[in-house]
Structures are given as C-alpha cells and as structure tokens.
Amino acid sequence: MGEDKYAYELERFGKRIKKLRLDRNLRQLDLEVETGIDRTDISKIENGLKNIEFFTMVRLSYAMDVTLEELFNTPLSDED
C-alpha cells in the first residue's frame, strides 16, 4: 500500500481545501492574490497532485479564515 496510502490522504486533503474555498465563494485566483501561491499550484493542491509545506497550510488557512484543524477535519460530502 505504501505510497498509495499517502496519495489517498493527499487527495482528501486537497478536496478539503477546495471545499473550504468554495464554501467561502473564493476563486483560485482569490487565493493566489491572498497567499501568493500560484493558481496552478492551488489547482494541484486541490487535486492531490502537490504536497505542501506547513507554512503553505498556514497561508491557506489565514486566507480562508479557518483554523489548521479545519483544513484536516472538514467533512467531505462522502463522509457526511
């Protein structure tokens, strides 16, 4: 399982980022402006294709006005 397990978690984390962004009616461009993270990188994060550093998580959480805990614990529709 190894790498597959990590890919799965990365994908779920990305889905949470996207859900939080959409719940706040933000575009990827809005996050790019607020965080300085390139819009293409935001897309890769949301699609589970890019692993990010802690500092990037902090920037995203501040820009969306959520806690770091919410980045990891926001329920997805398939978890409701």
Secondary structure as UniProt FT lines:
FT   HELIX           2..23
FT   TURN            24..25
FT   HELIX           28..35
FT   HELIX           39..46
FT   TURN            47..48
FT   HELIX           54..64
FT   HELIX           68..73
FT   HELIX           77..79
//
